[in-house]
Amino acid sequence: SLHLEKNVIDELWDAYPHLDHHQVRKNLAKFQFEGDEIFREVGELSGGERSRLALLKLMLSSANLLLLDEPTNHLDADSCEILENALLDYEGTVLVISHDRYFLNRVADHIFKLTPQGMECHLGNYDDYRKDLEKAEDQTALLPESGLTKTAQKKKDREKRKAQKERRKERAIIQDLARKIEEKE
């Protein structure tokens, strides 16, 4: 929704005419548009700069929910930091889909995991989510039915299958001997 022929300050001001000059420049500065950069045409901006400008416009809207799908893709490190800070200052709710663990650690306070059984909610950032998973794995390491560790249970199951295989071999030998006896008789 950016107009490539406008300059940066006009793009923002035309979208939010109720802001005064100071407010427009302050908001542009938060997204690292300072000095003469605010007079550059939007069409001359890099992809990351355009993303920053579009996000600024979006965050100044009255929206109380932002849905962001991989927002850090194609952003340089400075732009990612600006995005993180802007999202931390944002008053509304942000639902982010991202594989960027560092970004999630900075901005997330809930992690939602979609599973075939439904959705799991974990409080905290990505590191907290990983700790929750490790704790759950530790708790399931002991099987409640047998009191054995997973490794011991696997070993026991292997021995059981081996014993069943031996019994099948013995039955086959007995049946073969019975057939031979019957032929001799």
Protein Blocks (a to p, Z undefined) as FASTA:
>chain_A
ZZfkbcfklmmmmmmmmbcfklmmmmmmmnopghjllmpcfklpcfklmmmmmmmmmmmm
mbfbdcdehklgoiafklmmmmmmmmmmpmbdcddddfblklmmmmpcbdcdddfkbccd
deddfklmmmmmmmmmmmmmpcfklopafklmmmmmmmmmmmmmmmmmmmmmmmmmmmmm
mmmZZ
